Amino acid sequence: MRSLLQVTDMWYRRRLLIVIWKQWKRIKTKVTNLIKLGINKYKAYECGNTRKGYWHIANSYILNRTITDERLRKAGYVFFSDYYEAVRR
């Protein structure tokens, strides 16, 4: 069950990143938010101005480095594997 929930969490996290990326609609907003999260200006512009699809960009190094699991947990998102571990104890 644990491995199934971990795979589901990976998919769930990627979908969350897609939703966050879509909420930052404009290139300027994407670049500004990436800079706020600690990416240098050149890389932020490069990532914010990409023409790649949402699914591809959600798996990128930049987004995975800036929007971490800890930030998502702090924002209030619950992961299935965390809940499983809490119930199992």
Contacts in CASP RR format, 6 or more apart in sequence:
PFRMAT RR
TARGET T0000
AUTHOR 0000-0000-0000
METHOD contacts of the structure
MODEL  1
MRSLLQVTDMWYRRRLLIVIWKQWKRIKTKVTNLIKLGINKYKAYECGNT
RKGYWHIANSYILNRTITDERLRKAGYVFFSDYYEAVRR
1 84 0 8 1.000
2 81 0 8 1.000
2 84 0 8 1.000
5 80 0 8 1.000
5 81 0 8 1.000
5 84 0 8 1.000
6 81 0 8 1.000
8 80 0 8 1.000
9 79 0 8 1.000
9 80 0 8 1.000
9 81 0 8 1.000
12 79 0 8 1.000
12 80 0 8 1.000
13 69 0 8 1.000
13 72 0 8 1.000
13 79 0 8 1.000
14 55 0 8 1.000
14 58 0 8 1.000
14 59 0 8 1.000
15 58 0 8 1.000
16 72 0 8 1.000
16 77 0 8 1.000
17 58 0 8 1.000
17 63 0 8 1.000
17 64 0 8 1.000
17 67 0 8 1.000
18 54 0 8 1.000
18 55 0 8 1.000
18 58 0 8 1.000
20 67 0 8 1.000
21 30 0 8 1.000
21 54 0 8 1.000
21 57 0 8 1.000
21 58 0 8 1.000
21 63 0 8 1.000
22 54 0 8 1.000
24 30 0 8 1.000
24 33 0 8 1.000
27 48 0 8 1.000
27 49 0 8 1.000
30 44 0 8 1.000
30 47 0 8 1.000
30 48 0 8 1.000
31 41 0 8 1.000
31 44 0 8 1.000
31 45 0 8 1.000
31 48 0 8 1.000
31 49 0 8 1.000
34 43 0 8 1.000
34 44 0 8 1.000
34 47 0 8 1.000
34 48 0 8 1.000
34 62 0 8 1.000
34 66 0 8 1.000
35 41 0 8 1.000
35 44 0 8 1.000
37 66 0 8 1.000
37 67 0 8 1.000
38 66 0 8 1.000
39 47 0 8 1.000
39 62 0 8 1.000
39 65 0 8 1.000
39 66 0 8 1.000
43 62 0 8 1.000
44 62 0 8 1.000
47 57 0 8 1.000
47 60 0 8 1.000
47 62 0 8 1.000
47 63 0 8 1.000
50 57 0 8 1.000
57 63 0 8 1.000
69 79 0 8 1.000
72 79 0 8 1.000
73 79 0 8 1.000
73 82 0 8 1.000
END
